């Protein structure tokens, strides 16, 4: 029997966003039959740190971080990684239509049912995160027609109670557990998620700050749950009555 290929397109801004926001999700769906996962990453994270002490020169950082991203995605099980040439911290200075066209082109190539991007607040509030969320929304609002493969758009978020803080100690953005529609809770993948986080070697300080102990292989703080808001769908009569635990719920 021919089974239809399922597809997830993750739309993020920087190397490491995928693991921070969707690590458990990617690892879980890698083990599900017939699911193809694609990551579209807008930048090479060239404004980020190079590690302490530095693992590469500033000039080498874009290629270095792209390699880290590809390694992390191999660990998690992303089937295809596409990296755009946007400059880190400057994504929101590009026209939204241009960014949306890149996303639409990837949808046309990969025919995913599921889109995942940041919630409009961007979790950390980074303007690149917000730009990717807006551009994805633009695609859904203006560029999809009835023949599109896309059935659902998810916004990655965190529950407001999560113990995450930004660099200056202020809470990051999130959503109440009540508003969160979809929870992918996958404890068996803890070590895999930890290894994907550690693959972003240049980011070891922020990884350690958010998940204390991880760099000394204590993985108890590594999150195994991803949280989403079902932001849009085009499934007639689909009205989940409880929290979804499968992104493909309601899709035939
Ligand atoms: Zn980011």
Boltz pocket constraint, residues with backbone or C-beta under 6 A from the ligand:
constraints:
  - pocket:
      binder: B
      contacts: [[A, 13], [A, 14], [A, 15], [A, 16], [A, 17], [A, 126], [A, 129]]
      max_distance: 6.0
